[in-house]
Amino acid sequence: MAPLNPNFTDRWFLDYESSQGKHTMLMRTEPAADAPGVSDAFEVFLQALDPLLSQITVTGLRHSNAGSNITNPETYTGQVTFGSGSQSAINSPAFLSFVGRDVSGHRARVYVYGIVGVSDTSYRITPTENAAIGTALSALRETGFDFWKSINALPPTWHEYANTGFNAYWQRQRRVS
């Protein structure tokens, strides 16, 4: 399978802040997707994860057309705050990632930072272990045909779990020289 250019699809970027830093979530879509629909899809997904999040605040929405590397600001129309409380400094590099593949074998992935923390020693959480994971997977599957695409612009089949871990970049940012 030949690699695809990262700008092969329309991309929407949700900018948000947790108590430990600024992050961006990526959603690939069909060209017909619009800012209100994308805002709703992000909102439903983040509402599902609300019990697993420290307080995060949406700060903006950007869009980049397929074939372009330029992002343009868009109006985010969804709920702005999700989760509650502050994230501990030790958990600032903690993330959840949802992974799937489309019928051509191309991957889809969604990362979320600002989670309360990683406590599962398998670094994988299933819907039977935490209901919020199942609700989030439903949000990825059911928000409409236009949203949460793979890099090949096809709907992915999402794995029945979320991976957890610590991002090395954010670990290095926390280190004191």
N, C-alpha and C positions, 0 to 999 in steps of 0.2 A: 504494500500500500504506500503510495507516494505521500509525502507530507504535504499538508495544505498551508498556505500562507495564513498567519494569524488573523489577517484582516479579511478572510474569505467570507465572513458573514457580517450582518449588522451586529454591532455590539453596544450594549448599554452598561454604563458604569455607575454604580450607586456608591457615593462617597459617604463615609460615616466615621464617627469618632467613638472610641471607648475611653474609659478613664486612663488608659495607658497608651493611646496613640490614635493616629488617623489610618484608615483602611479604605479599600475599594473592593466592591463585589462586582463580578462580571456576569452578565447575562447575554447569551447569543440568541438572536431572534430572526424571525421572518422579516422581510422588508416592510410588510404591512403593519407591524407593531408600532404603536404610538405611545407617547409619554404617559397618558392616563392608564392605559392597559399595563404597561411595564411597571408603573408605580404600584398598581394593584397587585401584580404578581410578586414583586419584592415584598410588599406589605404582608401578604398572606403567608409567604415563606418565613419572614421574620416573626410574625405573630405565632406561628407554630413553634418556633424555637425559643420564644419568650422565657419559659422556665429555666432554660439553660444559659441565658445571657445575663451578664452584668449590664448595667445601663449603657446602651449605645444610642447615639443621636445621629439621624440622617442629616448630612450637611449639603447634599447636592446630587444631581442626576446629570449625566452626560451621555451623548449619543455619538457613535461613529458609524457612518455608512459602510457597507461592504466595499472593499477596495480602497478605503481611505484610512489614513493613520491620524487624521485630525478628529478631535472630539469637540462637540459643541454643547454648551449648556442647554438643559431642558428643564421644564418645571416639574418637580416632584410633587405629586398630589396626595400621597398617602400619609399614614401615621408617621410621626417623626421620631418618637422615642419608643424603645423596646427594652425589655429586661428591667432589672433593678439592682441597686447597690453598686459599689465600686469593685473593680477587678483588682485582685491582689497583684503586686508587682511580680511575684514569682510566676503567676499565670499569664503575664502579658504576652508571651509568645504562643500561648495555647490556641489551637484552632480545631474546628470541625471541618471535614470535607466530605461532600457527597459526590460519588463517582458513578458514571454510567457509560454505556457504549451504544452507538447507533448500529443499524444493520450492516453498514459498510466497515464496522470495526473502529471507527473514530471515537475518541473519548470525549466525554463531557464531565466537567468538574465545577463544583461551587465551593468556595472557601468562606468560612465565617470566623472572624476574630471577635474578641470581646466575650468569650464564653467564660462561665464561672470557673472552670478548671477541668483538668483531665484527671479522672480518678479510676478509670478502668484500665487494669494492667494489660489487657489485650490490645489497647489502643484502637478499639472498634466497639461501637455501641449499636445494638440492634433494636428494632421497635419493641421487642418483648422485654428488653432491659430498661428502656426508657420510652414512654409513650410519645414524647415530643419528637423523637426521631421518626416514628411512624407518621405523625401528623405532618412533619416537614417533607417527608418523601411523598405523601399525598399531594402536598402543595406543588412540588416539582412536577408531578404527573398530571395534575388536574387543572392547572391555571389557564389552559387553552392551548390550541395548536401552535400559536405564534411564538410561544415563550420557552425558555430553557432548552435551547437547541444545542446540538453538538457542533464542533468546528465545521462539520460538513453540512450544516443547516438541516439536519434530520433529527427527529425526536429520539432521544436516547432511552434505553431501558436502564433504569436506575438500580444499582445494587441495593440489597435490603439491609443496609447498615450505613453508618457514618464513621469515617475514620477520625481519630483524634491524634494529636501530636503537638510538638513544639517546633515552631518555625525557627530555623537557624539564623536568619537575618535579624529577627526580633530578639533572639537571645544575644547576639552580638551587640545590638543597640543598648541592651541593659547592662552590659559589662562596663566596669569602671576601669579606666586605664591607669 
